[in-house]
Structure formats: structure tokens, C-alpha cells
Amino acid sequence: MRPMSDVDLMCRFMLQLLLVLLVCRGLGWLGNRFLGQTQVVMEMVAGVLLGPSVLAILSPKAEAWLFPPKSAGASMSVLYVIAQLGLVFYMFMVGLDFNIDLIRHRAKGAISVSLAGIIMPFILGAGLSLVVGNRYEFFANGISPESQALYMGAAMCITAFPMLARIIIERGIAGTTMGTLALGAGATDDAAAWSILAIVLAFSKGSYTYAIYAIGGGLAFGALMIGFGRPIFAKLAKVVEREDGMSMNLFLLVVTILYMAAYYTDAIGIYAVFGAFITGVSMPRGRFATELKAKLEPLTVGVLLPFFFVYSGLNANIGRLDSAELWMVTGLVSVLAIAGKGLACTFATRASGENWRDSWAIGTLMNSRGLMELIIINIGLAQGVITQRLYTILVLMAILTTMMASPIFVAIYRKVGLPLDETLPESEREPKLAALQGG
């Protein structure tokens, strides 16, 4: 096969761009209208449909031409870079939305729910990895049983905090006791899961020196950004207020800082998304964050992020689950993920004093894994921790648990007649969103 010229590569990429956007938006519309699903969920499904699991079966030649393997040219490498760029920007925006005051307001309840949602699925995931990990070649050669257990535990206990926040805002309960508790628990949950993942990535290199370097460098970076960066960034917020808006030069300065942070955390071995997230957390809230999101969100969420979902789907190959036994393991992973996370959070919420309705609702929301799960398993695959077989199983689990969240949540409240099956008008949603973000 002759190498692709620059013109051929550009034509291929533009066709990929067109196809990805059309399929993602089309499925998003269908899912929202007929299945009650969000755009993000349907983009996860679109990734699987466009990959070897579906499109390659229906039309092998079309799939091979549209998304050739990396060995056949640079097309997939370009797709990977675009996907990672979208991911860095998105995790930066997640950091902008992360409000530590949510945990302070309901610290006791949030921490208890979060601990329940971490400990139980972590134990189940770690135990499952020790039983089936080597038997089915779920992990790469050289990955120790301890690292396998840590990784599987982290993958099982993650919560899709951005999706959880979106559901709570759209249903108009961001300022309620239940909404605050769920957001605080979800934030604490994800912070713990990301910390576990950082440890896994560090120790997966097989060197304690490397692990100390990576973890120590990550902690130093976090302390520097939050301890010293926040006061400096606060001065930038005053510039925005004084100039009645964010100038292009100031915006480019923030993006430059973001790139530097992502490069640093990627270079020390704990992945670029950590740097992007911590940088977002360090930024001022209020108008500064609002202006940043207004400039980044349309391109990031509408154009770049769908490439991450599609790239994730291209790496998932259902054909690798080639036995009834493997499908039974897939079912077991999903059942343990749902029961371990959902039931543990439900009962912990009830124990913290909430009624059964709100307890089941929080358990349902915390059980959604969504984009955050895909990030963890993509990191695991890219860093050589897991094999494509386990990757596929975890993708299917992530889609299932995420698709369950919104319909079950709405059904819980329909039974008591609350108008939570309709989204708030923009005039009511924006003040709640501003309050959630500390604005």
C-alpha cells in the first residue's frame, strides 16, 4: 500500500470529520427523542457503531478505508491527536465546574456516600480481576496482580461527574439537599478514583523510582497550581471584570497555561487529562469561568469531543468476545458494577438521613460512568495496562450503566408526580448553573 500524501490524508480526515459529526448528531437526536438519552450517551453508542463491532461487519471495506489501522498510514494518528485535544479541553472545563464548596456544604453525607460508592465496587472489581484477569488475558504481560486489582477497582468505582451535574441542573434540583449531596459525593468519588488511577499508571511502569517521581511530581503540580496559581489567576479575573470581557490575548494566555500543564503531567507519566483538570480547578469562578466556557464549549463539545467517543469505539471490538464464557464475564462485570455502586450509594444515602426516593435517585446517578469511564479505560489501553478484550468489556459496561441513569432517575420522580421529566427553561437554569459553579 502506497503511503498517503498530505492531500490524501486531508481528504480522508475531512470525510472522517463529516461522518463523525453527522452520525453523532443524528443518533443524539434519535436518542433524545425516542429513548430519553443525552447527546453524550448516544455519542458513546456512535463510536461502537462506527468501529469493528458493527460497521466492519456490515461493510469491512468501507470501515477499513474510512478508519485504517495506524500501520496503514497516518490517518488514525491524526484522529487520535484530535480526540486527545478535545479531551484536554473538556477536562479543563470539568475542572472549571468543580466546586469544592459542594463537599464542604454536605461534607459528612457526601463523604459517606462517596466512600460507599468507592469501597464496595473497588472490592468487587479488584476481587474479580484476581479471579479472571490472567485466565482470560485481560491484562498486558508484566502487569502485576496488585496493579491489575488497583486498575479494575478504579474502573469499577468511577462516576461520570459531568453527566451527573448535567442531569441535576436540567432537572432543576441543583440547589436542593439531594442535588447538593449527589454533586458532592460524585466530586469526591471521582477525585479518589483518579488518584487510584495515577498510582496504577505509575506502578505499571515496574519501577518504584518512576512511581515516586510520577506521584511526587503530580502532588507538587497540584499544590503549586492550587496554592500559588489560584491567587495569580484571580488577578486575571479582575482584568476580565475591568475590561468587561475576556480579550483574545488573555484567552490565549490561559490556553497556553493549559497546554503547559497537560504537557507536564503527560511527561511525568500521569497523563495529560490530570494537568487539564487541575488547571481548571485552579481557575477563578464567576464571569472568568463563564467567558472561558463560552469560547471553548461549542468547538470542544460539538466538534472535538465526538472524536474521542468514536476513537474509543474503534478500539472496542465485540468480536474479541468470542465465547459464551466471555459474554458471561461481561454480564458479571456489569452486574457487579451496577449492584456494587448503585446499592452501596443508595443505602449510604439512606443512612445519612435522606428518604428512600432521594436515596434511590442518588444511587442511580452515582452509577452512571459515561465519559469518565471511557477516559480511564483509554488510558489503560494506551499505557499498556489492559488488553483490547477487557477494554471492550468495560466499554460495554460504561454504555449500559450510563444509558440506565437518566431514564431511571426520571421514572423515580414521575411516581411521586414531580415535574422532573421536563427540563428547566433557560431563564431558570442559568441562575442554578451559576450557583453551582460558585458564580
HELIX and SHEET records of a PDB file:
HELIX    1   1 ASP A    6  LEU A   30  1                                  25    
HELIX    2   2 GLY A   31  LEU A   35  3                                   5    
HELIX    3   3 GLN A   39  LEU A   49  1                                  11    
HELIX    4   4 LEU A   55  LEU A   58  1                                   4    
HELIX    5   5 PRO A   60  LEU A   66  1                                   7    
HELIX    6   6 LYS A   70  ALA A   72  5                                   3    
HELIX    7   7 SER A   75  ASP A   97  1                                  23    
HELIX    8   8 ASP A  101  HIS A  105  1                                   5    
HELIX    9   9 ALA A  107  VAL A  132  1                                  26    
HELIX   10  10 PRO A  145  CYS A  157  1                                  13    
HELIX   11  11 PHE A  161  GLU A  170  1                                  10    
HELIX   12  12 THR A  177  SER A  204  1                                  28    
HELIX   13  13 TYR A  208  LEU A  224  1                                  17    
HELIX   14  14 MET A  225  GLY A  229  3                                   5    
HELIX   15  15 ARG A  230  GLU A  243  1                                  14    
HELIX   16  16 MET A  248  ALA A  267  1                                  20    
HELIX   17  17 ALA A  272  SER A  282  1                                  11    
HELIX   18  18 ARG A  287  LEU A  299  1                                  13    
HELIX   19  19 THR A  300  LEU A  304  3                                   5    
HELIX   20  20 LEU A  305  ASN A  315  1                                  11    
HELIX   21  21 ILE A  318  ARG A  320  5                                   3    
HELIX   22  22 ALA A  324  ILE A  338  1                                  15    
HELIX   23  23 ALA A  339  LEU A  343  3                                   5    
HELIX   24  24 ALA A  344  ALA A  351  1                                   8    
HELIX   25  25 TRP A  356  MET A  366  1                                  11    
HELIX   26  26 GLY A  370  ALA A  382  1                                  13    
HELIX   27  27 GLN A  388  ARG A  414  1                                  27    
HELIX   28  28 GLU A  426  LEU A  436  1                                  11    
END                                                                             
